[in-house]
């Protein structure tokens, strides 16, 4: 499933094509994805100018004039593609098409149909069921070691499991949790409530740095992620532990094998020597 860097990469691709443009024509080719589309979804966004393309956690928020917000979640396999010239014929699993007054065509494709499209008023944003309980944005000034430690509180779960809880920190998924814990030198098995003080500072910094590095590389393309140009992301080539079970730890002077185990139903990768 796309994590924060992949969604942010998509946002940065969509923003130049959509912001300030009018959606001259919107076409929904099916009435549902993971959930039914709101009644009159395509008709209600047609003719509206895009004010901004934003992101909250793993959700895209496309703000339209008249106070409407179009929410999009990519699910497992969703992707947006931008065509500045004549677009090709519709592909299988193209479920939404937006054509702007500048002649740009944007299509949303989702083979597994686990994505979400919703439309609601700006005044309902804060209380939206998908957004209301989200924790702080890890790339914002509202997130640091003290905030992380406070949100972890007295949790007895493992720290890896805890930081996947979107109420603790928004947008961090399985890949980047493993990478950030390695960078911070913290074992994924460590009890969350013990991550305080310097440990929390190191982890908050590592989360921010790993996410920023992944965004700069266009995200990670392990299966479905594509940028809006159709190009792959490249951060998977920079993984230090994720997917590298049995390889030597990349830290200088270590050389211990990277270990793998299943934790909370997710694959976890770490160095048993460097992470405590």
C-alpha positions as CSV (number, residue, x, y, z in Angstrom):
1,X,0.0,0.0,0.0
2,X,1.4,3.5,-0.8
3,X,2.8,5.2,2.2
4,X,3.3,8.9,2.9
5,X,6.2,9.4,0.4
6,X,4.3,7.8,-2.4
7,X,1.2,9.9,-1.8
8,X,3.3,13.1,-1.4
9,X,5.0,12.3,-4.7
10,X,1.6,12.0,-6.4
11,X,0.5,15.2,-4.8
12,X,3.5,17.1,-6.1
13,X,2.8,15.7,-9.6
14,X,-0.9,16.7,-9.5
15,X,-0.5,20.2,-8.1
16,X,1.0,21.9,-11.1
17,X,-1.5,20.3,-13.4
18,X,-4.6,21.0,-11.3
19,X,-4.1,24.1,-9.1
20,X,-5.8,27.1,-10.6
21,X,-7.4,25.0,-13.4
22,X,-11.1,24.4,-13.9
23,X,-12.3,20.8,-14.1
24,X,-14.1,21.2,-17.5
25,X,-15.3,17.6,-17.5
26,X,-15.3,14.9,-14.9
27,X,-16.3,11.3,-15.7
28,X,-16.6,8.5,-13.3
29,X,-16.7,5.1,-15.1
30,X,-18.1,3.1,-12.2
31,X,-20.2,4.0,-9.2
32,X,-17.9,2.6,-6.5
33,X,-14.4,1.7,-5.5
34,X,-13.8,0.5,-1.9
35,X,-17.0,2.4,-1.1
36,X,-19.7,3.8,-3.2
37,X,-18.9,7.2,-4.7
38,X,-21.0,10.1,-3.4
39,X,-24.2,10.6,-5.4
40,X,-23.6,13.0,-8.3
41,X,-19.8,12.9,-7.6
42,X,-18.6,13.7,-11.2
43,X,-21.4,16.3,-11.8
44,X,-20.6,18.1,-8.6
45,X,-16.9,18.6,-9.4
46,X,-17.4,19.5,-13.1
47,X,-17.0,23.2,-13.6
48,X,-15.2,23.9,-10.4
49,X,-11.8,25.5,-10.1
50,X,-9.1,23.6,-8.1
51,X,-7.9,25.8,-5.3
52,X,-5.1,23.5,-4.0
53,X,-3.9,19.9,-3.9
54,X,-3.0,19.0,-0.4
55,X,-2.2,15.8,1.6
56,X,-3.1,14.6,5.1
57,X,-1.3,11.4,6.1
58,X,-2.0,9.0,3.2
59,X,-4.9,11.0,1.8
60,X,-5.0,13.5,-1.1
61,X,-7.2,16.5,-0.5
62,X,-8.1,18.4,-3.6
63,X,-9.8,21.6,-2.6
64,X,-12.3,23.1,-5.0
65,X,-14.0,26.5,-5.2
66,X,-17.3,26.7,-3.4
67,X,-15.9,25.0,-0.3
68,X,-15.8,21.4,-1.6
69,X,-13.0,18.9,-0.8
70,X,-12.3,15.8,-3.0
71,X,-10.6,13.2,-0.9
72,X,-8.7,10.4,-2.5
73,X,-6.9,7.4,-1.1
74,X,-4.9,5.2,-3.4
75,X,-5.6,1.9,-1.7
76,X,-3.4,-0.9,-2.7
77,X,-3.0,-0.2,-6.4
78,X,-4.4,3.2,-7.2
79,X,-2.4,5.6,-9.4
80,X,-3.0,8.9,-11.2
81,X,-1.6,9.6,-14.6
82,X,-1.3,13.0,-16.2
83,X,-1.5,13.5,-20.0
84,X,-0.7,17.0,-21.3
85,X,-1.3,16.0,-24.9
86,X,-4.0,13.8,-26.5
87,X,-4.5,10.9,-24.1
88,X,-4.3,7.3,-25.2
89,X,-7.5,5.1,-25.2
90,X,-8.9,4.3,-21.8
91,X,-7.1,1.5,-20.1
92,X,-8.7,-1.3,-18.1
93,X,-9.4,-0.1,-14.6
94,X,-9.4,3.6,-15.5
95,X,-12.2,4.6,-13.1
96,X,-12.1,8.5,-13.1
97,X,-11.1,11.0,-15.7
98,X,-10.7,14.7,-15.2
99,X,-10.2,17.1,-18.1
100,X,-9.2,20.6,-17.3
101,X,-9.8,23.9,-19.2
102,X,-6.1,23.9,-20.0
103,X,-6.4,20.7,-22.0
104,X,-4.8,18.4,-19.4
105,X,-6.3,14.9,-18.8
106,X,-5.8,13.2,-15.5
107,X,-6.9,9.6,-15.0
108,X,-7.2,7.5,-11.9
109,X,-6.5,3.8,-12.4
110,X,-7.1,1.2,-9.7
111,X,-7.0,-2.5,-10.6
112,X,-7.9,-3.8,-7.1
113,X,-10.4,-1.0,-6.4
114,X,-9.3,-0.6,-2.8
115,X,-9.0,3.2,-3.3
116,X,-11.4,5.8,-2.0
117,X,-13.0,8.8,-3.6
118,X,-15.2,11.1,-1.5
119,X,-16.6,14.6,-1.8
120,X,-17.7,16.8,1.1
121,X,-17.7,20.4,2.4
122,X,-14.6,22.0,3.9
123,X,-16.6,22.4,7.1
124,X,-16.8,18.6,7.5
125,X,-13.1,18.1,7.0
126,X,-11.9,18.0,10.6
127,X,-14.7,15.6,11.7
128,X,-14.4,13.3,8.6
129,X,-14.3,9.7,9.8
130,X,-11.1,8.9,7.9
131,X,-9.2,12.0,9.2
132,X,-10.6,12.9,12.7
133,X,-8.3,10.6,14.7
134,X,-5.0,11.0,12.7
135,X,-1.9,12.0,14.6
136,X,0.6,14.7,13.7
137,X,2.2,15.0,10.3
138,X,5.7,13.7,10.6
139,X,7.1,16.4,8.2
140,X,5.4,19.3,10.1
141,X,6.8,21.4,12.9
142,X,4.1,19.9,15.1
143,X,6.1,16.6,15.3
144,X,9.2,16.0,17.3
145,X,10.6,13.7,19.9
146,X,8.5,15.1,22.8
147,X,5.3,14.8,20.7
148,X,6.2,11.3,19.7
149,X,6.9,10.3,23.3
150,X,3.7,11.8,24.5
151,X,1.6,10.0,21.9
152,X,3.3,6.7,22.7
153,X,2.5,7.2,26.4
154,X,2.5,4.0,28.3
155,X,1.8,1.7,25.4
156,X,3.1,-1.8,26.0
157,X,3.1,-2.8,22.4
158,X,6.4,-3.0,20.4
159,X,7.6,0.3,19.0
160,X,7.3,-0.8,15.4
161,X,3.7,-1.7,15.9
162,X,3.1,1.6,17.8
163,X,4.4,3.9,15.1
164,X,2.2,2.1,12.5
165,X,-0.8,3.4,14.5
166,X,-1.9,6.4,12.6
167,X,-3.1,8.0,15.8
168,X,0.5,8.2,17.0
169,X,2.0,9.6,13.8
170,X,0.2,10.0,10.5
171,X,1.3,8.4,7.3
172,X,4.2,6.1,8.4
173,X,3.8,2.6,7.0
174,X,5.6,-0.6,7.2
175,X,8.6,0.0,5.0
176,X,9.5,3.4,6.5
177,X,9.0,2.2,10.0
178,X,11.6,-0.5,9.6
179,X,14.0,2.0,7.9
180,X,13.5,4.7,10.5
181,X,14.0,2.3,13.4
182,X,17.2,1.1,11.9
183,X,18.5,4.7,11.3
184,X,17.6,5.5,15.0
185,X,19.3,2.4,16.3
186,X,16.1,1.2,18.1
187,X,15.0,-2.4,18.1
188,X,11.5,-2.9,16.6
189,X,10.8,-5.2,19.5
190,X,11.5,-2.5,22.1
191,X,8.4,-1.6,24.2
192,X,6.9,1.6,23.0
193,X,6.6,3.2,26.5
194,X,10.4,3.0,26.8
195,X,11.0,5.3,23.8
196,X,11.4,8.6,25.7
197,X,13.9,11.4,25.8
198,X,16.9,10.9,23.5
199,X,15.4,7.7,22.0
200,X,12.3,9.5,21.0
201,X,14.3,12.4,19.6
202,X,16.4,10.1,17.5
203,X,13.3,8.2,16.2
204,X,11.4,11.4,15.3
205,X,14.4,12.7,13.4
206,X,14.9,9.4,11.6
207,X,11.2,9.2,10.6
208,X,11.4,12.7,9.1
209,X,14.7,12.1,7.4
210,X,13.7,8.7,5.9
211,X,10.4,10.1,4.6
212,X,12.1,13.2,3.1
213,X,14.7,11.0,1.4
214,X,12.0,8.7,0.0
215,X,10.0,11.7,-1.4
216,X,13.2,13.0,-3.1
217,X,13.5,9.6,-4.8
218,X,9.9,9.6,-6.0
219,X,8.8,7.0,-3.4
220,X,9.3,3.3,-3.5
221,X,8.0,1.1,-6.3
222,X,7.7,-2.5,-5.1
223,X,4.6,-3.4,-7.1
224,X,2.1,-0.8,-8.0
225,X,3.4,2.7,-7.3
226,X,4.0,5.0,-10.2
227,X,4.5,8.8,-10.3
228,X,2.0,10.8,-12.2
229,X,4.4,10.8,-15.2
230,X,4.2,7.0,-15.2
231,X,7.8,6.8,-13.9
232,X,8.8,4.4,-11.1
233,X,10.0,5.6,-7.7
234,X,13.5,4.7,-6.9
235,X,13.8,4.7,-3.1
236,X,13.7,0.9,-3.0
237,X,17.2,0.9,-4.2
238,X,18.2,2.8,-1.1
239,X,16.6,0.5,1.5
240,X,19.1,-0.3,4.2
241,X,17.2,-3.1,5.9
242,X,13.8,-3.6,4.4
243,X,13.7,-6.6,2.1
244,X,17.4,-7.4,2.8
245,X,17.1,-10.4,5.2
246,X,20.4,-12.3,5.3
247,X,22.5,-9.5,3.9
248,X,25.2,-7.8,6.0
249,X,24.2,-4.7,8.0
250,X,25.3,-1.6,6.0
251,X,26.6,0.2,9.1
252,X,30.4,0.6,9.1
253,X,32.1,-2.0,11.3
254,X,29.0,-4.1,11.9
255,X,28.4,-6.8,9.2
256,X,25.8,-8.7,11.2
257,X,23.1,-10.3,9.1
258,X,19.8,-8.4,8.7
259,X,17.1,-10.3,10.4
260,X,13.4,-10.8,9.4
261,X,10.3,-11.7,11.4
262,X,6.6,-11.1,11.2
263,X,5.3,-8.5,13.6
264,X,1.7,-7.5,13.9
265,X,1.1,-9.3,10.6
266,X,3.8,-7.3,8.8
267,X,7.3,-8.1,7.7
268,X,9.9,-6.4,9.9
269,X,13.6,-6.2,9.0
270,X,16.4,-5.1,11.5
271,X,19.9,-5.5,12.7
272,X,20.1,-7.3,16.0
273,X,23.5,-5.9,16.7
274,X,23.0,-2.2,16.0
275,X,19.4,-1.8,17.1
276,X,18.7,-2.0,20.9
